[in-house]
């Protein structure tokens, strides 16, 4: 009986502490988690998007060759950043949960231009 009471108390304590931390970081940490999972699931879209954009900017041959290479590189980068953001979502890394990549998601326009 005493052991069950101890375990119940520990579980209740952990649950209470986790709820307080969720309230502190609810807005930004949640967005970071969604961004991370979204980039893991949609990172592969960098390949057709880079092929298309390079084909429009240059020509179809450059799009298929250079765009494909650029898309593969961006797929790897976006997926790795997504894994990093998913694993570290409770912590404000980088400062204030800022996105590591620009644009945040594969289907957004970049703010650089």
PyMOL commands that set and color helices and strands:
alter all, ss='L'
color gray80, all
select helices_A, chain A and resi 2-24+26-42+45-57+60-87+95-97
alter helices_A, ss='H'
color red, helices_A
deselect
rebuild
show_as cartoon
